[in-house]
């Protein structure tokens, strides 16, 4: 496999799948899908930059997908329902096993950008839960549904 030309990779800014009310949390998130560039199909790898004040997501957990993060640069705060808040610095990592309902997210409360690697399973079907918000995601065979907790679509 040849070296990846990072200048040719598309970076997503924000969270395009969130309904409008939830978009501000991730407005300063820049996510570059490295795993897609090399054709990975079983797990995803993203290089993510968080501007000051930005978050990786809102508090959530997954039924089918494991998640792992490794901080490359900067200082951020890991927020978990069960663990409270913990500062993460370059060289630190954290992970979440699928189907463990411990909502989590990472927020950049510093004055400098944070760079991290995100690694996660690519399950064919998935349910993501957002314990503090009226939101859930369901994905089956590539079709994503953005729903209220009641199951009604946004």
C-alpha positions, 0 to 999 in steps of 0.5 A: 500500500502506498503512502497516503497523501493526507492533502487528498483526504476529505475532512468532515467538520462538525457532526453532519448527522446530528439534528440542529440542536446538537450540532454546536457541541461538535462545531470545532471537530475536524475528522479525517477518515484514515481507515477509509483511505486504506480500504479498512472494512472491519474497523475505522480509524479517524484523525480528529482535531478538536478546536478549543471548546469542541467535543468529539460528540455528545455523551453516548455509548454503542451497543455493537461497536467498541471504541478507542482513543489515543491523544496525540497532542494537547490536553482534553477532558474525558467525561463519563457517566460512571467515571466523572471527568478525567484529564487526558494528555498526549500519550494517554488513551481510553476505550469503551467496550460495546454494550456497556451503557457508560455514556462518554465524550471528550471535550477540549477545554484548553486554549489549544487544538487537540489531536487524537486518533479514534478507532472503532468497530464497523458493525453492520448494525448499530444502536447509539444511545445518548443518555442525557439527550432525546436522541438515538441513532440506528444503522442497519446495512448502511442506512442511518436513522436519526431518531428521538428516544421514542423512535420518532424520526427527527 
